């Protein structure tokens, strides 16, 4: 019996080890990993994210 892994999504606060656990899982299971750390800046540009405005709101 073989099971196919679909997607594994790790959710949690910043700096809690999601990327590290994701990398280790991907290596152990032989599946690709995509970390939001790697793609978030492009995504932010796409949605016109404004860091200064975010700081003001905070």
PAVEX-983927 format. One record per residue (C-alpha): residue in one letter; y negated, z negated, x. Coordinates in steps of 0.2 Angstrom, whole numbers, padded with zeros to 4 digits, always signed. Last residue first. Example, Ala and Ser with C-alpha at 12.3 -4.5 7.8 and 13.67 -1.06 7.14 Angstrom:
<atoms>
S+0005-0036+0068/A+0022-0039+0062/
</atoms>
This chain:
<atoms>
X-0246-0068+0005/X-0256-0055-0004/X-0267-0053+0011/X-0252-0051+0023/X-0245-0038+0011/X-0261-0028+0010/X-0261-0028+0030/X-0243-0022+0030/X-0246-0008+0018/X-0231+0000+0011/X-0234+0019+0006/X-0217+0020-0002/X-0211+0033+0011/X-0219+0024+0025/X-0209+0008+0020/X-0193+0018+0020/X-0196+0025+0037/X-0199+0007+0043/X-0184+0000+0034/X-0171+0012+0042/X-0164+0003+0057/X-0167-0015+0052/X-0159-0010+0035/X-0143-0009+0045/X-0131+0006+0042/X-0113+0002+0048/X-0099+0015+0049/X-0081+0009+0046/X-0067+0004+0059/X-0063-0012+0050/X-0066-0023+0065/X-0081-0014+0071/X-0089-0013+0054/X-0086-0031+0051/X-0093-0036+0068/X-0109-0025+0065/X-0111-0032+0048/X-0109-0050+0054/X-0123-0046+0067/X-0134-0037+0055/X-0133-0051+0042/X-0135-0065+0055/X-0147-0077+0046/X-0163-0070+0053/X-0171-0064+0036/X-0164-0071+0021/X-0148-0065+0013/X-0138-0050+0007/X-0123-0041+0015/X-0117-0025+0006/X-0100-0019+0009/X-0096-0002+0003/X-0080+0006-0002/X-0065+0000+0008/X-0049+0010+0004/X-0033+0000+0001/X-0017+0006+0008/X+0000+0000+0000/
</atoms>
